Amino acid sequence: MKQTIIGTLLLLSIALLHIGCNKDQEPVILNPDAGGDILNVENEGYVVGLNAVPAPEGQEGSWRIYMGENGHFDDENDPKTNFYGEPGERYLIGWELSERGQYEAATINVSFKPLNPVILNTVSDTVYNNISVYLEAEAPRFGATGVWSIISGTDARIINDMEGEAEFIGVKHHDYTVRWTLSYGSKSVSKDMVFTTDELKAFAGLDNLDIKTAKGVPKFFTLEGFLPAGATGKWEVIGGQNGIVHTPAIDNSLFEGVVDTVYTLAWTVELDGIQSVDTVDLRFRGKWGMWTDERDGQTYRFTEVNGLEWMAENYNYAAEPGYGSWYYGQDARSIIEDGYALETEEDRKYYGRLYDWHTAYNYAPEGWRLPSSEEFNNMLVALGGALYADERIKEGGDTGLDLGFAGYYNIASPSDPAFRNAFIGQDMSGLYWLNEYYDYNGRGTVFEVTSSSDTPGMGSLPVDFFKVSVRYVRDIQD
C-alpha cells in the first residue's frame, strides 16, 4: 500500500513536469502587419489613417516613430489610429507586437508634401506698379498660415500682411525685396519677390473711339482705369457734353454718354500726398464708327452704307508727299484757281490730301481698299438712284457719308493759258478715285459730286494729270 502511494505520487510528478516542460518550449510567433506606405499626403491637419492588422489574442500592439520629427498618434495602441505629421517631413513608423518579453515590428513610410509658397503676380512693368504694388499669393491651405514681410528696402509698409492679397506701399525709385512665408508647426518656407518702384503714375485705360452698343438703348461703358495699391482715385469728365461717371471713386465705374460724341475723362490718383492724372478719350458709335490709322495715329469716321463701311472723311495720310499726294494749294510752280491753300491742321484734316491714283491704290491701309465702280453704283441704286442719293451722300446727308468738295489738282491744266499746274474746284467739286485702272490709256475711274449738281457722276481721268480725293471702303467688321 505504501509503495502504491509513493508510486502514484512519482508518476503524477513526472506527468506535471512533462506538462510544464512542453509549455515552456512552445515558440512565440510574432507576425506584425503595419499596412502599406502612405506617401505625399496633403490635407487639412496633415493626418493619415493607419491600417495595421490588430494584435492576436495574448499579444500587445503599439505604434512607434523611428524616423521623422514632430509626429504623433491619437492612440499608439490602436492599429487604426490617426497619425499626424508636418509638411515636408518623411516618417518611418512601426507597428510592434510583443509577447512574453519578445518584440517584432513591421514598418511603413509616411510622407507629407512640403509647403509650397506661390506668388501669383510678377512685377515686370513699373508703369502699373508705381510706388506701390498689389501683392497676390496663393492663400494658405491645410491649416498653414501665411505672412508678407519686407526683407530689404526702407520707408515701406504692407497692408493686410497676413492675407494672400495684400498691398505694398513704398517710395519712388527704391529697390525692395518682399517675402511671402508659409508656416505650419515647425516648418516654414518662403518665396521672395524683387522689384524697383517708379514714380506714381495714373493710368486711365486705352482710348476707345468706337464703342459698339445695341441700338436704341442707353450707352454705357465700364471704365478701365487702374487704381494703384493703397491709393484713392477720382474720375472727372473734362470734355464732351452729357457724360456721366456713375461712381467717380471707383476705377471700373460705369460711364454713360450719348452717341457720336468724343468724351475726355481724367482719372486722378493720390497716394501719401502724391497725385497723378491720366486721361482717356471715349466715344459711342451712332451714325459713325471711328477708325485709327496706326501708321500716323489719325482717326477717321466711317459709316455703313449698302453692306460696306465707307470712310466718312477724306483720307489724309502723307503718302509720298509732293510726289504722290498734296495738300490743296501746296506745290511749287502751281497756281490756285479757286479757294485757298491749306495751311492749318484743321483745314488739312477737313479737306484731306489729293492723291495720285497709284499712290491711293498702293497706300490703302490694311483692311481697306478703293471702292469699285460697281460698289459705288450699287450704293446709289440702294439709296433710290442717283437723283435721290445725291443729297443723302453729301455732307449733312442722312447716310453719314458726308462727301465734300475738296477740289482737285490738275497737272498742265488746259484751263490756264500757260498750262501751269492748277488747284481747281475747292468748295465746288469733289472727285474721288475708284479702283479701276486701264493701263492701255493710263486712265483711272472716279466718281464726282459737285455743289451745283443734284446727281453724282462717274467717269475716268488720266492718272498722270489728275490728283483727287480718296474715300476707302472695307467689308463690315464684326
C-alpha positions as CSV (number, residue, x, y, z in Angstrom):
1,M,0.0,0.0,0.0
2,K,2.8,2.3,0.9
3,Q,4.6,1.6,-2.4
4,T,1.4,2.2,-4.3
5,I,1.0,5.7,-2.9
6,I,4.7,6.5,-3.4
7,G,4.5,5.2,-7.0
8,T,1.4,7.2,-7.7
9,L,2.9,10.4,-6.4
10,L,6.0,9.8,-8.5
11,L,4.0,9.3,-11.7
12,L,2.0,12.4,-11.0
13,S,5.2,14.4,-10.5
14,I,6.6,13.1,-13.8
15,A,3.4,14.0,-15.6
16,L,3.3,17.5,-14.2
17,L,6.9,18.0,-15.0
18,H,6.3,16.8,-18.6
19,I,3.4,19.2,-19.0
20,G,5.4,22.1,-17.6
21,C,8.3,21.3,-20.0
22,N,6.0,21.3,-23.0
23,K,4.5,24.7,-22.2
24,D,7.9,26.4,-21.9
25,Q,9.1,25.1,-25.2
26,E,6.1,26.5,-27.3
27,P,7.6,29.2,-29.6
28,V,6.3,32.8,-29.5
29,I,5.1,33.7,-33.0
30,L,5.0,37.4,-33.8
31,N,3.8,38.5,-37.3
32,P,3.1,42.2,-37.3
33,D,1.5,43.8,-40.4
34,A,1.6,47.7,-40.5
35,G,-0.2,48.1,-43.8
36,G,1.2,49.9,-46.8
37,D,3.2,53.1,-47.3
38,I,1.3,56.4,-47.3
39,L,3.2,59.0,-49.4
40,N,2.9,62.6,-50.5
41,V,-0.2,63.4,-48.4
42,E,-1.6,66.9,-48.3
43,N,-4.7,67.5,-46.4
44,E,-6.2,69.5,-43.5
45,G,-4.1,68.9,-40.4
46,Y,-1.6,66.7,-42.3
47,V,-3.1,63.5,-40.9
48,V,-3.4,59.9,-42.2
49,G,-5.4,57.0,-41.0
50,L,-3.2,53.9,-40.3
51,N,-4.3,50.4,-41.1
52,A,-2.3,47.8,-39.2
53,V,-3.6,44.3,-38.6
54,P,-4.7,44.1,-34.9
55,A,-2.6,42.1,-32.4
56,P,-3.7,38.5,-31.9
57,E,-5.0,37.4,-28.6
58,G,-2.3,37.3,-26.0
59,Q,-0.1,39.8,-27.8
60,E,0.1,43.6,-27.4
61,G,0.5,46.1,-30.3
62,S,1.8,49.6,-30.3
63,W,3.0,52.2,-32.8
64,R,6.4,53.7,-32.7
65,I,8.2,56.6,-34.7
66,Y,11.7,55.5,-35.8
67,M,12.4,58.5,-38.0
68,G,10.9,62.0,-38.5
69,E,10.2,64.9,-36.3
70,N,7.1,66.2,-34.6
71,G,4.8,63.3,-35.4
72,H,2.2,61.8,-33.0
73,F,-0.7,59.3,-32.8
74,D,-4.2,59.7,-31.5
75,D,-3.7,56.3,-29.7
76,E,-0.5,54.5,-30.2
77,N,-2.1,51.1,-29.2
78,D,-4.9,51.4,-31.8
79,P,-3.9,49.7,-35.1
80,K,-6.3,52.0,-37.0
81,T,-5.3,55.2,-35.2
82,N,-4.7,58.6,-36.9
83,F,-1.1,59.7,-37.4
84,Y,-0.2,63.4,-37.6
85,G,2.9,64.9,-39.2
86,E,4.3,68.0,-40.7
87,P,4.6,69.2,-44.3
88,G,7.8,68.2,-46.0
89,E,8.6,65.5,-43.4
90,R,9.2,61.8,-44.1
91,Y,8.5,59.4,-41.3
92,L,9.4,55.7,-40.7
93,I,6.9,54.3,-38.3
94,G,6.5,50.8,-37.0
95,W,3.7,48.6,-35.7
96,E,5.2,46.5,-32.9
97,L,3.8,43.2,-31.5
98,S,5.1,41.8,-28.2
99,E,4.6,38.7,-26.1
100,R,6.4,37.4,-23.0
101,G,9.3,39.9,-23.5
102,Q,9.7,39.3,-27.2
103,Y,9.1,42.1,-29.8
104,E,8.7,42.2,-33.6
105,A,7.9,45.3,-35.8
106,A,6.7,46.0,-39.3
107,T,7.5,49.4,-40.7
108,I,5.9,51.7,-43.3
109,N,6.8,55.1,-44.7
110,V,4.6,58.1,-44.3
111,S,5.4,61.4,-46.0
112,F,3.7,64.7,-46.4
113,K,4.1,67.2,-49.3
114,P,6.2,70.2,-48.4
115,L,4.8,73.7,-48.1
116,N,4.9,75.5,-51.4
117,P,4.5,79.3,-51.3
118,V,3.3,80.6,-54.6
119,I,3.4,84.3,-55.6
120,L,0.8,84.9,-58.3
121,N,1.7,88.3,-59.5
122,T,5.0,89.3,-61.0
123,V,6.5,92.8,-61.3
124,S,7.9,93.4,-64.7
125,D,6.4,96.7,-65.7
126,T,6.8,99.6,-63.3
127,V,4.2,101.7,-65.2
128,Y,1.5,99.8,-63.4
129,N,3.3,99.3,-60.1
130,N,4.3,102.9,-59.4
131,I,5.4,103.3,-55.8
132,S,3.0,100.6,-54.7
133,V,2.3,97.0,-55.6
134,Y,-0.6,94.7,-55.3
135,L,0.7,91.5,-53.7
136,E,-1.0,88.3,-54.6
137,A,-0.1,84.9,-53.4
138,E,-1.9,81.6,-53.1
139,A,-3.8,81.6,-49.9
140,P,-2.5,79.2,-47.1
141,R,-4.2,75.8,-47.1
142,F,-4.5,72.7,-44.8
143,G,-4.0,74.7,-41.6
144,A,-0.9,76.6,-42.6
145,T,-0.6,80.4,-42.0
146,G,1.0,83.0,-44.3
147,V,2.6,86.4,-43.8
148,W,4.2,89.1,-46.1
149,S,7.3,90.8,-44.9
150,I,9.8,93.4,-46.2
151,I,13.2,91.9,-46.4
152,S,15.1,94.8,-47.9
153,G,14.3,98.4,-48.7
154,T,13.3,101.3,-46.4
155,D,10.3,103.6,-45.9
156,A,7.7,101.0,-46.9
157,R,4.7,99.2,-45.4
158,I,2.4,96.3,-46.1
159,I,-1.4,96.5,-45.7
160,N,-3.1,93.2,-44.8
161,D,0.3,91.4,-44.4
162,M,-1.4,88.2,-43.0
163,E,-3.5,87.8,-46.2
164,G,-2.6,86.3,-49.6
165,E,-3.9,89.5,-51.2
166,A,-2.0,92.5,-49.7
167,E,-0.8,96.0,-50.6
168,F,2.8,97.1,-50.6
169,I,3.5,100.9,-50.4
170,G,7.0,102.3,-50.7
171,V,8.7,105.3,-52.1
172,K,9.8,106.1,-55.6
173,H,12.9,104.7,-57.3
174,H,13.8,102.2,-54.5
175,D,14.8,98.6,-54.6
176,Y,12.7,96.3,-52.5
177,T,12.6,92.6,-51.6
178,V,9.2,91.3,-50.3
179,R,8.8,87.8,-48.9
180,W,5.7,85.5,-48.6
181,T,6.2,82.9,-45.9
182,L,4.0,79.8,-45.2
183,S,4.3,78.2,-41.8
184,Y,2.9,75.0,-40.2
185,G,4.1,73.6,-37.0
186,S,7.9,73.8,-37.0
187,K,8.0,74.2,-40.8
188,S,8.5,77.5,-42.6
189,V,9.1,78.0,-46.3
190,S,9.4,81.4,-48.1
191,K,9.3,82.9,-51.6
192,D,10.8,86.3,-52.4
193,M,9.7,89.0,-54.9
194,V,12.2,91.6,-56.0
195,F,11.2,94.9,-57.7
196,T,12.1,98.5,-58.2
197,T,9.5,101.2,-57.7
198,D,8.8,104.0,-60.2
199,E,7.0,107.3,-59.7
200,L,3.3,107.3,-59.0
201,K,1.6,107.2,-62.4
202,A,-2.2,107.2,-63.1
203,F,-3.5,105.0,-65.9
204,A,-7.0,105.8,-67.2
205,G,-7.1,103.0,-69.8
206,L,-6.8,103.0,-73.6
207,D,-8.7,105.3,-75.9
208,N,-11.8,103.8,-77.4
209,L,-13.4,105.9,-80.0
210,D,-15.7,103.3,-81.4
211,I,-17.7,101.7,-78.6
212,K,-20.4,99.5,-80.1
213,T,-23.7,99.1,-78.2
214,A,-27.1,97.9,-79.1
215,K,-29.3,100.4,-80.9
216,G,-32.0,102.3,-79.1
217,V,-30.6,101.6,-75.5
218,P,-28.7,103.9,-73.1
219,K,-25.0,104.0,-73.8
220,F,-22.8,102.6,-71.0
221,F,-19.1,101.7,-70.8
222,T,-17.1,100.1,-68.0
223,L,-14.1,102.4,-67.4
224,E,-10.7,100.7,-67.4
225,G,-8.7,102.8,-65.0
226,F,-6.0,101.4,-62.7
227,L,-6.0,102.2,-59.0
228,P,-2.5,101.7,-57.5
229,A,-2.3,99.7,-54.3
230,G,-3.1,101.9,-51.3
231,A,-4.2,104.8,-53.4
232,T,-7.5,106.7,-53.9
233,G,-8.9,107.7,-57.2
234,K,-11.5,110.0,-58.8
235,W,-13.0,110.3,-62.3
236,E,-13.9,113.6,-63.9
237,V,-15.5,114.4,-67.3
238,I,-13.4,117.2,-68.8
239,G,-14.6,117.1,-72.4
240,G,-17.9,116.3,-74.1
241,Q,-21.5,117.1,-73.2
242,N,-23.9,114.9,-71.2
243,G,-21.4,112.4,-70.0
244,I,-21.9,110.9,-66.5
245,V,-19.5,108.8,-64.4
246,H,-21.8,107.0,-62.0
247,T,-19.3,106.1,-59.3
248,P,-16.4,108.6,-59.6
249,A,-14.2,107.0,-56.9
250,I,-14.2,103.5,-58.5
251,D,-11.6,102.7,-61.2
252,N,-14.1,100.5,-63.1
253,S,-17.1,102.7,-62.8
254,L,-19.9,102.8,-65.3
255,F,-19.7,105.7,-67.7
256,E,-22.8,106.9,-69.6
257,G,-22.9,109.1,-72.6
258,V,-24.5,109.9,-76.0
259,V,-23.6,108.7,-79.4
260,D,-21.1,110.3,-81.8
261,T,-19.6,112.5,-79.0
262,V,-16.0,112.3,-78.1
263,Y,-15.5,112.4,-74.3
264,T,-12.3,113.1,-72.5
265,L,-12.2,111.7,-68.9
266,A,-9.5,112.5,-66.3
267,W,-8.5,109.8,-63.8
268,T,-6.7,111.3,-60.7
269,V,-5.0,109.0,-58.2
270,E,-3.5,110.1,-54.9
271,L,-1.2,108.2,-52.5
272,D,0.7,109.5,-49.5
273,G,0.0,113.1,-50.6
274,I,1.3,112.5,-54.2
275,Q,-1.1,113.0,-57.1
276,S,-1.0,111.8,-60.8
277,V,-3.5,112.4,-63.6
278,D,-4.1,110.5,-66.8
279,T,-6.8,111.0,-69.5
280,V,-8.8,108.7,-71.8
281,D,-10.9,109.5,-74.9
282,L,-14.2,107.6,-75.4
283,R,-16.9,107.7,-78.0
284,F,-20.1,105.6,-78.5
285,R,-20.9,104.6,-82.1
286,G,-24.0,106.2,-83.5
287,K,-24.2,107.2,-87.2
288,W,-20.5,106.8,-87.4
289,G,-17.9,104.4,-86.4
290,M,-14.3,105.5,-85.7
291,W,-11.1,104.0,-87.0
292,T,-7.5,105.0,-86.3
293,D,-4.7,104.6,-88.8
294,E,-1.8,103.0,-86.8
295,R,0.7,104.5,-89.3
296,D,0.2,108.1,-88.1
297,G,-2.4,107.9,-85.4
298,Q,-5.0,109.9,-87.3
299,T,-8.7,108.9,-86.8
300,Y,-11.4,108.7,-89.4
301,R,-15.2,108.4,-89.1
302,F,-16.8,105.7,-91.2
303,T,-20.4,104.8,-91.9
304,E,-22.2,101.6,-93.1
305,V,-23.9,102.0,-96.5
306,N,-25.3,99.1,-98.5
307,G,-23.2,96.4,-96.8
308,L,-19.9,98.3,-96.8
309,E,-18.1,100.5,-94.4
310,W,-17.2,103.8,-96.1
311,M,-14.8,106.4,-94.8
312,A,-16.9,109.5,-93.9
313,E,-13.8,111.8,-94.1
314,N,-11.3,112.4,-96.8
315,Y,-8.1,110.5,-96.4
316,N,-5.2,112.5,-95.0
317,Y,-2.2,110.1,-94.8
318,A,1.1,111.7,-96.0
319,A,1.9,109.1,-98.7
320,E,4.8,110.2,-100.9
321,P,4.2,113.9,-100.1
322,G,4.9,116.2,-103.0
323,Y,5.2,113.2,-105.4
324,G,2.2,111.0,-104.7
325,S,0.0,113.3,-102.5
326,W,-0.5,117.0,-102.0
327,Y,-2.5,119.5,-99.9
328,Y,-4.6,121.8,-101.9
329,G,-2.5,124.8,-103.0
330,Q,0.7,123.4,-101.7
331,D,3.1,122.7,-104.6
332,A,5.9,124.6,-106.3
333,R,5.2,126.1,-109.7
334,S,1.5,125.8,-109.3
335,I,-1.4,128.2,-109.2
336,I,-4.7,128.3,-107.3
337,E,-7.7,128.9,-109.5
338,D,-10.3,128.5,-106.7
339,G,-10.2,128.8,-103.0
340,Y,-7.1,129.0,-100.9
341,A,-4.1,126.9,-99.9
342,L,-4.5,124.7,-96.9
343,E,-2.3,126.0,-94.1
344,T,-3.9,124.9,-90.8
345,E,-4.1,121.4,-89.4
346,E,-7.9,121.9,-89.1
347,D,-8.3,122.7,-92.8
348,R,-6.0,119.9,-93.8
349,K,-7.9,117.3,-91.8
350,Y,-11.2,118.6,-93.2
351,Y,-10.3,118.6,-96.9
352,G,-7.7,115.8,-96.8
353,R,-4.9,115.2,-99.3
354,L,-5.2,114.9,-103.1
355,Y,-3.6,111.6,-104.4
356,D,-2.1,110.2,-107.5
357,W,-4.1,107.1,-108.4
358,H,-1.2,104.7,-108.0
359,T,-0.4,106.2,-104.6
360,A,-4.0,106.0,-103.5
361,Y,-4.2,102.3,-104.6
362,N,-0.8,101.2,-103.1
363,Y,-1.1,103.1,-99.8
364,A,-4.5,101.9,-98.7
365,P,-4.4,101.0,-95.0
366,E,-4.6,97.3,-94.1
367,G,-8.2,96.0,-94.5
368,W,-9.3,99.0,-96.6
369,R,-9.4,99.4,-100.4
370,L,-10.5,101.8,-103.1
371,P,-14.2,101.2,-103.9
372,S,-15.1,99.8,-107.3
373,S,-17.4,101.4,-109.9
374,E,-19.8,98.6,-109.2
375,E,-19.8,99.2,-105.5
376,F,-20.4,102.9,-106.0
377,N,-23.2,102.4,-108.5
378,N,-24.8,99.7,-106.2
379,M,-24.8,102.2,-103.4
380,L,-26.6,104.8,-105.5
381,V,-29.2,102.2,-106.5
382,A,-29.7,101.1,-102.9
383,L,-30.3,104.7,-101.9
384,G,-33.1,105.2,-104.5
385,G,-31.0,106.1,-107.6
386,A,-28.6,108.9,-108.4
387,L,-31.1,111.7,-108.1
388,Y,-32.3,110.7,-104.6
389,A,-28.9,109.5,-103.4
390,D,-27.1,112.8,-104.2
391,E,-28.3,114.7,-101.2
392,R,-28.0,111.7,-98.9
393,I,-24.3,111.1,-99.6
394,K,-23.2,114.7,-99.5
395,E,-22.1,116.5,-96.3
396,G,-25.1,116.6,-93.9
397,G,-26.9,113.7,-95.6
398,D,-28.6,111.0,-93.6
399,T,-26.2,108.3,-94.7
400,G,-23.3,109.9,-92.8
401,L,-21.1,109.6,-95.8
402,D,-20.6,113.4,-95.8
403,L,-18.9,113.7,-99.2
404,G,-17.4,117.2,-99.6
405,F,-15.8,119.4,-102.2
406,A,-12.0,119.3,-101.7
407,G,-11.3,120.3,-105.3
408,Y,-8.5,118.6,-107.3
409,Y,-5.0,119.2,-108.7
410,N,-4.6,119.3,-112.5
411,I,-1.1,118.9,-113.9
412,A,-0.6,121.1,-117.0
413,S,-4.2,122.4,-116.7
414,P,-5.7,123.4,-120.1
415,S,-7.8,126.0,-118.2
416,D,-4.6,128.0,-117.6
417,P,-3.2,129.9,-120.6
418,A,0.3,128.8,-119.7
419,F,-0.7,125.2,-118.9
420,R,0.5,125.5,-115.4
421,N,-0.3,123.1,-112.6
422,A,-3.6,124.3,-111.1
423,F,-5.6,123.6,-108.0
424,I,-9.2,123.8,-109.0
425,G,-12.7,123.5,-107.6
426,Q,-12.3,123.9,-103.9
427,D,-15.7,124.0,-102.2
428,M,-17.3,123.4,-105.6
429,S,-16.2,119.9,-106.7
430,G,-15.2,116.6,-105.1
431,L,-13.5,114.0,-107.2
432,Y,-12.7,110.5,-105.7
433,W,-10.7,107.7,-107.1
434,L,-12.3,104.3,-107.7
435,N,-10.2,101.1,-108.0
436,E,-10.2,100.5,-111.8
437,Y,-7.1,101.5,-113.8
438,Y,-6.7,101.0,-117.5
439,D,-3.1,100.5,-118.4
440,Y,-3.6,100.8,-122.2
441,N,-4.6,104.5,-121.9
442,G,-3.4,105.4,-118.4
443,R,-6.8,106.3,-117.1
444,G,-8.4,105.6,-113.7
445,T,-12.1,105.7,-112.7
446,V,-13.5,108.4,-110.5
447,F,-16.8,109.5,-109.1
448,E,-17.8,113.1,-108.6
449,V,-20.1,115.2,-106.5
450,T,-20.5,119.0,-107.0
451,S,-22.1,121.8,-105.2
452,S,-24.0,122.8,-108.3
453,S,-25.3,119.4,-109.5
454,D,-28.1,117.3,-108.0
455,T,-26.7,114.0,-109.2
456,P,-23.3,112.3,-108.7
457,G,-21.3,111.4,-111.7
458,M,-18.8,108.6,-112.6
459,G,-16.1,108.5,-115.3
460,S,-12.4,108.2,-115.9
461,L,-9.4,110.6,-115.8
462,P,-5.7,110.4,-117.0
463,V,-3.9,109.4,-113.8
464,D,-0.7,111.3,-114.7
465,F,-2.6,114.6,-114.8
466,F,-5.2,114.4,-112.0
467,K,-4.7,114.2,-108.2
468,V,-8.0,113.8,-106.4
469,S,-9.5,112.8,-103.0
470,V,-9.8,109.3,-101.6
471,R,-12.5,107.5,-99.6
472,Y,-11.6,103.9,-98.8
473,V,-14.1,101.1,-98.1
474,R,-13.9,97.8,-96.3
475,D,-16.2,94.9,-95.5
476,I,-18.3,95.3,-92.4
477,Q,-16.3,94.3,-89.3
478,D,-17.7,92.1,-86.7
